[in-house]
Amino acid sequence: MDVMRMRAVVRYKKTGLLRFLSAIETANAIERNLRRAEAPLEFSRGFHKKPKVSFLDPTPTGVFNLALYVTVHLQRYDENLLDRLRRTAVKGLEPVQLWWTDLDVNRIVNGYLFRVLLLEDCVDPSRFDPQRQISILEKNKSGKLEDFFKHVHFEKVGKFFIVVYYQNRENLVRARHLYQPILVKECPLVLVQRLEAICGESQLSEVLGAKSWAVEC
């Protein structure tokens, strides 16, 4: 391990009203958090130097992102960095865990686990048809529902129906293509959450826990 060059992966959670931040606004807010915490950032070369920070795929505006993984290149190991990040973070965009690792998460993540919460009286799960043909106009794609939404299952919890599903990175599309066909009326409350990044059959947090030489919780 090169003690002069370190890589940390930080897991943030984007919730509340901050879930409406765009991808660029989210990246800027996290960069400000890193600067306020006085992280020993490594910068790119050139006239306009930028912190060497990378992100996994962004979520659509309005989605709760509970798996916002950020890779930060640092000049050195910084003990208690997560504690300082937490103290300088804004409410709704908060770091929850940090791993010191050599893993390149962008190379190993192949998809994401999602969850949609819908009011019970707005949904008829029997209308779900994985063979249904859909068109994704914004991405110029079409195919069966199961091509985009995999391992779909429904759970009833109190007054809610919860739809859990997996998406490959190359087929990320908005959740509405899944839940709108099963609605029986307009639903006044729809909550979409990205729960975790997936590597093969494992959650990214589990892989990082096994492959990192130090973890801050």
N, C-alpha and C positions, 0 to 999 in steps of 0.2 A: 504494500500500500504506500503510495506517494504521500508523505505527510504534508507536502506543500500544495497538493491539489486534492480536493475532496469533492464528493458528490453526495448531496442529500436529497431524498425524496420526501416531500411534505404532503400529507393528505389534508386538504381543506374540506369544509362543508359550506356550501352556499345555500342559504335558506332565507325565509322571510321575504321582505321586499327586495333584497339584494339578488334574488333569483331572476329578477328582470334586467339585471345588467347584461350588456352584450359581451361577447367573448373578448373584445378589445378592452372594454371597461373593466372586466374582471381581471385581465392580465395586468392592467395598469394599477388596479387596487392592490393586487398581490405584490407587485414590485414595490409599491409604496410601503407596504407592510414589512418587506424585507429590509428596506432602507431605514425605516423607523427603528427596527430592531437591531440596527447596526450590524447586520450580517456581513461577514468578510467576503463580499461578492467578487467573483471573477468576471472580468469584462471582456467583451470582444475587442478586436483590434480595429484600427481605422480612425477616421476623423470623428465619426459619431459613435462613441463607445456605448454599448448597451450591456446590461447584466446578462450573463449566460444562463437563461432560464427557459425551460421548455414545458409544454403542457400536453396532456392527452387530448383527445377529440372534445371540442366544446359541446355543451348541451344547448338545445334550443332555448330561447328566452322564455322564462317562466317555469322552467323545470328545476326542481330541487336537486342539486347535485351533491350527493353525499360521498362521492368518490372523485373529488377534484384533485388529482395527483399532479404535483408540480416538481420537476427536477431542477435543482439549483446547484450550479457549479460554484464552489467556494475555494478561497485561497488556502484555507487551513481548517482543521477540525475546530469546532466552536461548541464547547460544552454549554449546556443550558440554552441553546438557540431556540428550541421550541417554546420554552417558558417566556422568553422575550418576545417571540412572535405572537404569543397569546395575549400578552399585556399590551401590545401595540396594534392588534387587529381591530377591525370594525365589526360591530355586531351584525351577524348574518353572513360573514365571510371569515370563518375562524379555522385556524389550524388545529388538528386534533391528534396527529401522530407524525413522527419524523423517523426516518431510517437513514443511517449512514451506510451506503452500499455502492458497489460497482455496477449493479444491474442497470441496463438501459431499458426502462419500462416501455418505451415506445416500440421496442423491438419484440417484446414478449407478450404484450397484451393483444388478444385477438377479438375481444368483444366485451359487452357490458350486460349487467343484470339490471332490469328496470321493474318498477312497480307503479300501477295506476290505481288510485282510490276513487271510487264512484259511489254516489248515493244508491242504496239498494233498490228504491222504487223507480229508478231511471233505467235499470239494466235488465235485460233478459239474456243470460249466458247461453241459452239454447240457440240463440241466433248466430253464435260464433261458428264460422265455417272456414277452416284452414285452407280449403281449396278455392276460396273466393278470389277472383281476379281483381287486382287493384292497379291503378296507375299513379305514379308519383311524379306529378308534372314538374315540380321544382327540381327534380333530379333526372328527369327524362328517363325514368325507369318504369317497368311494369312487370307483373308476375303474380304468383299466388301469394296469399297472405302469409303462408308458412315459409315463403322464401325470405321474408323480412322479419317475421316475428316467430321465434322458435321456443319450444318448451313452454308454451302458454298454459297456465292453469289459473283457476278461479278459487278464491276463498271468500267466505262470508264472515265478516267480523262486525258484530253489532249492527248498525244501520248502514254499513258499507259493504260493497263488493270490491275485493282487491284482485287485480289482474297482474300476475307476475310473468315476465317473459325475458328472453335473451335475444340480443341482436349482435351479429357480426359487425366488425368495424367497417367493412366494405359495403354494408347494407343498412346503415343508420338512417332511419326515417322517423318522422314525427309519430307520436303515440296515437294521434287522432285517427290514423288509418286503421288502427286496431280496434279502438273502443267505439267509434261512431257507428259502425254497423250493428252493434249490440244494444244501442240505446233505444228505448221505447218512447222517450220524450226528452226534451232539452234538460240537461243536467246542470243545475246552478253551481255545483261544486265538483271540480275535477282537479285532482292533484297528481302530478307525474313526478316520479323520483328516480334518479339514477342511483342504484344502491351500491354497486361495486364494479370494478374492472376485473375481467376474467382472463386468466392465462391457462389455456388448455382446459383442464377440469378443476383448476384451483382459483381461489380468489387472490387478487394481487397482494392484498395485505398479508395473506398467509405466506406467499412466495417471498415477499420482502422480509418477513419475520424470520424465515429460514435461511435467507441468503445475505443478511446484513450483519455487519460486525458490531453495530451499536444501535439501539432503539431508544427513542424518547417518547414517552406516553403522557 
